[in-house]
Amino acid sequence: MIDAPELLLTNARVVLADCVIEHGWVAVAAGVIVEIGEGTAPGRGEDFAGDLLLPGLIELHTDHIEAHYVPRPKVYWDPVAAVVSYDGQIATSGITTVLDSLRVWREEGAEDVDGQAATLADAIATARDAECLRVDHWLHLRCEVPMPGVIADAEGLIDRPDVRLLSLMDHTPGQRQFRDPEKLRAYYRGKTGGMADADLDILFAKRLKYQEDHAATNYRRLVELANTRFIPLASHDDTTPEHVNEAIRDKVAIAEFPTTVEAAEALHAAGVRVLMGAPNLVRGKSHAGNVATAELAQAGVLDVLSSDYLPSSLLLAALRLPKVAPAIDLPAAIRTVTKTPAEAIGLNDRGEITPGKLADLIRVHVMDDIAAVRSVWRGGRRVA
């Protein structure tokens, strides 16, 4: 035992990558985990009173930052203040590493935050440099492949040192998530407060033209941009065998939100990590009418959970996963929000409670079906 650990957490249910220590303790020094034990701790520390001790959660895909930057339609908040507010919500949700998903495309009149990726990326960097952030922030560039300006916008961001993931998306009417164009109409009506069908007709025609003119060329260039910089790739809304083959061919690391069981099974079998929405699991269904997260968990092809649009859903979904899919025990469920996402993007210094890993840790109190994050440590320092 180290002589004087900086932090000693005791009397906890310690969730390791492959088992649970029902009455355990963890010692931390110099920001990393140095020792783990069972039974009586070798000193006085913070008594967890039987609460869970988990690795800090790792979020690969959340665009929730936009809700803080644009809290109401056409209302833009101070971007640095928005980042700090968002960071606080992320931390108190138990997330210690987050990939902030920024929309890298422009489409006048369609979205409130188009063209703001650079603004938000700069705001994140400013807040980080000012030591105003509680958790570790990286960037996830969400690239809408058919958009005419997506290559120029991606090239303006790709060399930032905090870019960790690039996803290849196509929300063209009739494609992938929106094979049924009526779902896309409903999406835009909700986003804008009610676009008229005539306006949507114009928008959809423009989108289809963009797809025809630019998608193939843009796709190859985006793959090249990521590969030459060793940035992991994510596919998005894979649906058909062609989508699956394309993802496998281009060695994507993560398949975000496949829309069918068949696509998810093929991707998982090929070694592509399948990511699905935590809100989908908590609600019991997809808000877009596609395959349920629970169905993929029961099929044994769910690898990673993402909070998507609601940060607090990540922990809640992970804890509910063993009830939804009994073959998944608690350590396996927690791996979907810690170890597996960390490995998928090459952050191998975190994501599990084991000596030598970063002391990114959370204390979670569970009562019946309710869970609350009581404390959060990042690198052994309490941040929430």
HELIX and SHEET records of a PDB file:
HELIX    1   1 ILE A   65  TYR A   69  1                                   5    
HELIX    2   2 PRO A   79  THR A   92  1                                  14    
HELIX    3   3 ALA A  117  ASP A  129  1                                  13    
HELIX    4   4 VAL A  150  GLU A  155  1                                   6    
HELIX    5   5 ARG A  176  PHE A  178  5                                   3    
HELIX    6   6 PRO A  181  THR A  192  1                                  12    
HELIX    7   7 ASP A  197  THR A  228  1                                  32    
HELIX    8   8 PRO A  241  ARG A  249  1                                   9    
HELIX    9   9 VAL A  261  ALA A  269  1                                   9    
HELIX   10  10 ALA A  278  ARG A  283  1                                   6    
HELIX   11  11 THR A  293  GLN A  298  1                                   6    
HELIX   12  12 SER A  313  VAL A  324  1                                  12    
HELIX   13  13 LEU A  330  ARG A  335  1                                   6    
HELIX   14  14 LYS A  339  ALA A  344  1                                   6    
SHEET    1   A 4 VAL A  32  GLU A  38  0                                        
SHEET    2   A 4 VAL A  20  ALA A  29 -1                                        
SHEET    3   A 4 LEU A   7  VAL A  15 -1                                        
SHEET    4   A 4 GLU A  46  ASP A  47  1                                        
SHEET    1   B 7 VAL A  32  GLU A  38  0                                        
SHEET    2   B 7 VAL A  20  ALA A  29 -1                                        
SHEET    3   B 7 LEU A   7  VAL A  15 -1                                        
SHEET    4   B 7 LEU A  52  PRO A  55  1                                        
SHEET    5   B 7 LEU A 361  MET A 367 -1                                        
SHEET    6   B 7 ILE A 370  ARG A 378 -1                                        
SHEET    7   B 7 ARG A 381  ARG A 382 -1                                        
SHEET    1   C 8 LEU A  57  THR A  62  0                                        
SHEET    2   C 8 ILE A  95  VAL A 104  1                                        
SHEET    3   C 8 ASP A 136  GLU A 144  1                                        
SHEET    4   C 8 VAL A 163  MET A 169  1                                        
SHEET    5   C 8 LEU A 233  HIS A 236  1                                        
SHEET    6   C 8 ILE A 254  GLU A 256  1                                        
SHEET    7   C 8 ARG A 273  GLY A 277  1                                        
SHEET    8   C 8 VAL A 304  SER A 306  1                                        
END                                                                             
